[in-house]
Amino acid sequence: MKRGVDSMATTNLIYGASETRSKISEIQSTVKSGLIPKMVNKNTHENSYMVNQKILESLLKRIEVNTVIEFDEDLKIYTAFNEIVPQIYGEGKTEEEAIGHMVDEAKSFAEDYVENIELFSGILDGVQQFFIGIILLNLDDDHKIREILKIA
């Protein structure tokens, strides 16, 4: 047990922003092992964290993503929307068409998010930002976006 504690004590988990470039291999190795290093900007006191794919996907699975599909009798259209980020929605004559438009809207909204990051980062909460960030990582994969939206 003592060996594990000593080993942990020698693993640096906090890095200054200026030293991350020179220590990226060390940081990536730490992330790969399942630890979460923190990068600290000493000027702004802002923190950033790195996680591996297993942790990222586990966190995403734990977020309750509700995609709601409703039919409007008056307009005779389906609307599919996401409860986490309600701005992500689609409409269509069929459920599948509405879902397809919602996937396209998720990609479009994520791109708008990047273009207007200062505005959106002040409005959206951390879960919404995380969710949009995951969509941004998968813009070229409609099937993965459907999985993220839990409509696969």
DRENDREN-526532 format. One record per residue: x, y negated, z negated of N, C-alpha, C, CB in turn; residue in one letter. Coordinates in pm, whole numbers, padded with zeros to 5 digits, always signed. Last residue first. Glycine has a CB too. Layout:
BEGIN
XYZXYZXYZXYZA;...
***
This chain:
BEGIN
-03040-00700+03139-02978-00605+03234-03065-00485+03258-02842-00560+03184A;-03097-00901+02973-03202-00867+03070-03150-00767+03172-03252-00993+03140I;-02925-01037+02798-02997-00917+02755-03121-00891+02842-03038-00931+02607K;-02750-01222+02877-02886-01271+02855-02979-01160+02806-02941-01332+02983L;-02539-01044+02915-02528-01149+02814-02666-01202+02775-02439-01264+02865I;-02641-00896+03131-02612-00829+03003-02607-00931+02890-02478-00750+03011E;-02647-01098+03324-02773-01033+03284-02756-00960+03151-02820-00934+03394R;-02375-01140+03342-02459-01248+03289-02594-01192+03248-02476-01360+03395I;-02302-00898+03460-02254-00928+03325-02337-01040+03263-02104-00968+03328K;-02426-00933+03711-02466-00820+03624-02423-00847+03479-02402-00688+03675H;-02290-01153+03819-02432-01166+03783-02478-01054+03691-02517-01167+03908D;-01995-01274+03796-02051-01142+03773-02196-01152+03724-01964-01063+03672D;-01865-01516+03795-01864-01441+03921-01930-01302+03908-01722-01425+03969D;-01878-01612+03534-01953-01679+03640-01963-01598+03769-01891-01812+03670L;-01777-01535+03284-01833-01433+03374-01911-01492+03491-01922-01340+03296N;-01704-01740+03124-01603-01638+03148-01648-01535+03252-01568-01569+03018L;-01950-01873+03100-01843-01932+03182-01734-01830+03216-01782-02051+03109L;-02077-01706+02915-02128-01713+03052-02020-01768+03144-02256-01801+03059I;-01922-01770+02693-01920-01632+02743-01973-01628+02886-02004-01539+02651I;-01996-02040+02661-01857-02003+02689-01845-01863+02745-01774-02016+02564G;-02262-02012+02590-02229-02074+02719-02085-02041+02759-02249-02227+02714I;-02219-01894+02335-02300-01828+02437-02268-01882+02576-02449-01846+02406F;-02076-02097+02203-02018-01964+02220-02088-01891+02335-02030-01882+02089F;-02271-02299+02204-02144-02320+02273-02075-02187+02300-02052-02411+02190Q;-02469-02177+02045-02499-02215+02183-02371-02235+02264-02583-02344+02186Q;-02325-02154+01807-02374-02033+01873-02406-02063+02020-02500-01979+01800V;-02274-02428+01744-02165-02335+01772-02210-02208+01843-02097-02299+01646G;-02514-02645+01916-02449-02586+01798-02344-02484+01841-02553-02521+01705D;-02501-02936+02124-02525-02792+02106-02452-02740+01983-02480-02715+02231L;-02407-03203+02104-02550-03171+02094-02575-03025+02059-02621-03204+02226I;-02139-03226+02145-02197-03298+02033-02342-03262+02007-02186-03444+02055G;-02099-03086+02375-02035-03034+02253-02086-03106+02128-01883-03049+02263S;-02236-03244+02567-02293-03118+02520-02229-03068+02391-02278-03013+02627F;-02060-03471+02595-02200-03485+02558-02253-03355+02495-02284-03521+02682L;-01816-03352+02666-01823-03446+02552-01966-03461+02502-01766-03583+02591E;-01877-03199+02895-01838-03135+02770-01851-03227+02649-01697-03084+02780I;-01977-03205+03154-02027-03301+03055-01995-03254+02913-02178-03322+03072N;-01861-02997+03293-01852-03132+03349-01891-03239+03248-01941-03144+03473E;-01937-02780+03133-01796-02815+03146-01780-02958+03195-01725-02718+03243V;-02217-02790+03174-02161-02801+03039-02015-02844+03046-02174-02666+02964Y;-02238-02732+03441-02273-02867+03396-02215-02892+03256-02427-02887+03394D;-02171-02458+03421-02083-02549+03497-02110-02695+03458-02104-02530+03650E;-02392-02372+03274-02258-02355+03219-02158-02447+03290-02213-02208+03230A;-02597-02425+03456-02593-02498+03330-02454-02489+03266-02700-02444+03232F;-02530-02241+03658-02534-02385+03687-02522-02467+03558-02664-02421+03762S;-02559-01997+03521-02430-02034+03581-02422-02184+03606-02407-01957+03713K;-02829-02016+03454-02729-01998+03348-02592-02039+03399-02726-01851+03298A;-02946-02028+03705-02952-02147+03619-02851-02137+03506-03093-02166+03563E;-02906-01765+03791-02846-01877+03866-02841-02003+03781-02926-01903+03995D;-03064-01641+03596-02921-01610+03604-02849-01722+03678-02898-01474+03674V;-03313-01748+03667-03257-01777+03536-03107-01748+03533-03329-01695+03428M;-03354-01636+03916-03336-01781+03908-03277-01822+03772-03470-01853+03931H;-03386-01370+03829-03278-01406+03922-03249-01555+03919-03314-01364+04064G;-03619-01400+03676-03494-01360+03611-03374-01396+03700-03494-01207+03581I;-03802-01464+03879-03779-01559+03769-03648-01528+03698-03897-01555+03669A;-03787-01227+04027-03748-01354+04090-03719-01459+03982-03859-01404+04187E;-03890-01046+03839-03752-01031+03887-03702-01159+03954-03743-00915+03986E;-04154-01136+03811-04063-01139+03696-03918-01134+03743-04092-01021+03601E;-04247-01346+04091-04240-01218+04022-04147-01233+03902-04190-01103+04118T;-04231-01606+04162-04360-01541+04185-04366-01404+04118-04386-01526+04334K;-04046-01795+03911-04064-01720+04034-04200-01656+04042-03958-01615+04047G;-03791-01969+03728-03931-01947+03763-03938-01870+03894-04008-02081+03774E;-03571-01980+03446-03597-01960+03588-03745-01936+03609-03515-01844+03643G;-03335-02136+03220-03464-02076+03253-03474-02058+03404-03580-02164+03200Y;-03167-02290+02986-03143-02180+03080-03277-02111+03103-03034-02080+03025I;-03247-02455+02791-03222-02517+02921-03194-02412+03029-03105-02615+02912Q;-03247-02308+02558-03372-02317+02634-03357-02384+02771-03474-02392+02554P;-03044-02101+02435-03022-02223+02514-03144-02237+02605-02886-02216+02598V;-03190-01909+02292-03071-01971+02234-03041-02103+02303-02949-01877+02244I;-03401-01822+02453-03432-01895+02329-03310-01960+02266-03495-01801+02230E;-03435-01857+02797-03350-01807+02690-03376-01889+02565-03200-01813+02731N;-03705-01763+03016-03615-01859+02951-03544-01794+02834-03692-01982+02903F;-03899-01736+03301-03808-01663+03211-03717-01767+03148-03725-01552+03288A;-04218-01748+03426-04108-01829+03375-04029-01741+03279-04159-01960+03304T;-04414-01682+03712-04347-01632+03592-04237-01731+03555-04287-01488+03616Y;-04718-01830+03832-04573-01809+03837-04525-01752+03703-04499-01941+03870I;-04976-01941+03859-04945-01810+03916-04795-01789+03935-05016-01792+04049K;-05074-02163+03739-04976-02184+03846-04939-02055+03918-04851-02248+03790L;-05255-02038+03560-05297-02151+03644-05204-02168+03764-05301-02280+03562D;-05109-01839+03428-05226-01802+03509-05267-01914+03605-05343-01768+03418E;-04783-01785+03392-04877-01896+03389-04991-01864+03485-04808-02032+03428D;-04615-01555+03197-04687-01575+03323-04788-01687+03304-04757-01444+03370F;-04284-01530+03061-04425-01564+03048-04486-01581+03187-04443-01694+02964E;-04025-01391+02890-04086-01399+03023-04236-01421+03003-04059-01269+03108I;-03738-01467+02711-03883-01462+02710-03931-01475+02854-03943-01575+02620V;-03470-01329+02563-03515-01382+02690-03665-01359+02694-03441-01315+02813T;-03284-01368+02288-03420-01339+02329-03448-01409+02461-03521-01382+02222N;-03026-01245+02119-03056-01316+02242-03195-01274+02286-02949-01288+02353V;-02863-01254+01830-02994-01217+01883-03025-01306+02002-03104-01230+01775E;-02538-01148+01815-02623-01265+01836-02755-01218+01895-02554-01370+01929I;-02398-00915+01823-02467-00948+01698-02556-01072+01709-02366-00968+01589R;-02273-00913+02068-02379-00814+02043-02460-00849+01919-02318-00675+02027K;-02079-01111+02025-02187-01135+02121-02303-01039+02097-02135-01120+02264L;-01910-00977+01846-01981-01098+01804-02100-01125+01895-01887-01218+01803L;-01816-00775+02016-01891-00741+01895-01971-00860+01844-01797-00690+01785S;-01676-00924+02206-01794-00850+02248-01879-00807+02128-01753-00727+02329E;-01471-01027+02037-01559-01115+02112-01688-01044+02151-01487-01167+02237L;-01344-00793+01950-01409-00882+01852-01510-00972+01923-01304-00969+01778I;-01252-00696+02197-01337-00613+02111-01413-00699+02011-01252-00508+02037K;-01085-00902+02292-01208-00870+02362-01304-00788+02275-01176-00794+02489Q;-00958-01105+02015-00946-01009+02125-01084-00975+02182-00875-00881+02076N;-00936-01459+01959-00985-01326+01924-00968-01233+02043-01133-01331+01880V;-00804-01753+01820-00801-01657+01930-00849-01523+01878-00659-01644+01991M;-00903-02086+01738-00880-01948+01700-00877-01861+01825-00987-01899+01601Y;-00819-02415+01634-00864-02324+01738-00824-02183+01696-00803-02361+01879S;-00884-02718+01458-00838-02580+01459-00896-02506+01579-00875-02508+01328N;-00770-03051+01404-00864-02958+01463-00801-02819+01470-00909-03006+01604E;-00610-03258+01323-00657-03164+01220-00766-03071+01273-00708-03240+01098H;-00482-03420+01498-00627-03436+01488-00689-03350+01379-00692-03402+01621T;-00209-03353+01446-00251-03493+01465-00400-03512+01443-00214-03540+01604N;-00186-03080+01430-00152-03158+01311-00193-03305+01323-00003-03150+01284K;-00390-02840+01522-00337-02964+01577-00313-03057+01459-00436-03028+01684N;-00337-02502+01478-00373-02627+01411-00308-02744+01484-00330-02625+01262V;-00464-02190+01544-00376-02294+01594-00426-02427+01539-00371-02295+01752M;-00481-01878+01391-00537-02013+01395-00430-02109+01446-00587-02057+01254K;-00548-01535+01479-00459-01647+01448-00529-01781+01465-00334-01642+01536P;-00685-01261+01367-00734-01384+01430-00641-01499+01391-00882-01414+01389I;-00610-00918+01452-00606-01033+01362-00647-01158+01440-00463-01049+01300L;-00596-00719+01638-00725-00741+01571-00724-00852+01470-00768-00616+01505G;-00380-00684+01798-00390-00596+01681-00520-00616+01603-00272-00619+01589S;-00409-00893+01978-00431-00756+02024-00450-00659+01907-00313-00710+02111K;-00326-01106+01817-00465-01097+01861-00498-00954+01902-00493-01193+01978V;-00052-01046+01797-00134-01057+01676-00281-01040+01711-00110-01193+01606T;+00019-01067+02064+00037-00940+01994-00049-00936+01867+00186-00918+01960S;-00029-01338+02107-00107-01239+02180-00097-01101+02114-00061-01231+02326Q;+00167-01448+01938+00026-01474+01912-00061-01369+01981-00013-01616+01960I;+00400-01359+02066+00374-01321+01926+00226-01337+01894+00460-01406+01829E;+00369-01492+02310+00377-01344+02306+00346-01293+02166+00517-01296+02351S;+00370-01765+02232+00249-01705+02289+00253-01553+02286+00229-01752+02431I;+00552-01939+02124+00522-01816+02048+00403-01740+02106+00496-01849+01902K;+00573-02164+02276+00695-02085+02255+00667-01952+02186+00794-02165+02174S;+00306-02254+02261+00366-02219+02389+00487-02129+02369+00406-02345+02467R;+00265-02316+01990+00193-02204+02050+00256-02161+02182+00048-02241+02073T;+00379-02539+01877+00460-02418+01880+00391-02301+01950+00496-02378+01740E;+00189-02741+01884+00311-02759+01961+00395-02632+01970+00395-02869+01900S;-00005-02654+01703-00037-02659+01846+00090-02668+01931-00128-02777+01877A;+00121-02426+01461+00101-02563+01505+00077-02562+01655+00223-02653+01469G;-00047-02138+01341+00054-02198+01429+00020-02343+01455+00065-02120+01562Y;-00104-01874+01129-00130-02016+01151-00013-02076+01228-00151-02091+01014I;-00023-01621+01084-00154-01637+01145-00187-01783+01172-00259-01575+01057L;+00258-01421+01082+00211-01558+01079+00077-01566+01150+00313-01654+01145N;+00338-01157+00888+00264-01191+01009+00210-01332+00995+00149-01090+01035T;+00441-01106+00642+00535-01153+00743+00465-01188+00875+00641-01048+00768T;+00226-01010+00502+00284-01137+00458+00380-01192+00563+00357-01119+00325A;+00185-00763+00618+00088-00869+00641+00145-01004+00607-00038-00844+00560M;+00403-00625+00510+00392-00641+00655+00297-00755+00688+00344-00511+00720S;+00336-00628+00239+00457-00696+00285+00451-00723+00434+00581-00613+00251D;+00101-00474+00254+00095-00612+00205+00217-00690+00251+00084-00614+00051V;+00204-00231+00345+00104-00304+00424+00094-00449+00383-00031-00238+00411G;+00371-00165+00128+00429-00185+00261+00333-00265+00349+00462-00049+00326R;+00193-00123-00078+00280-00238-00085+00340-00270+00052+00391-00215-00187K;+00083+00120+00000+00000+00000+00000+00087-00125+00000-00094-00001-00121M;
***
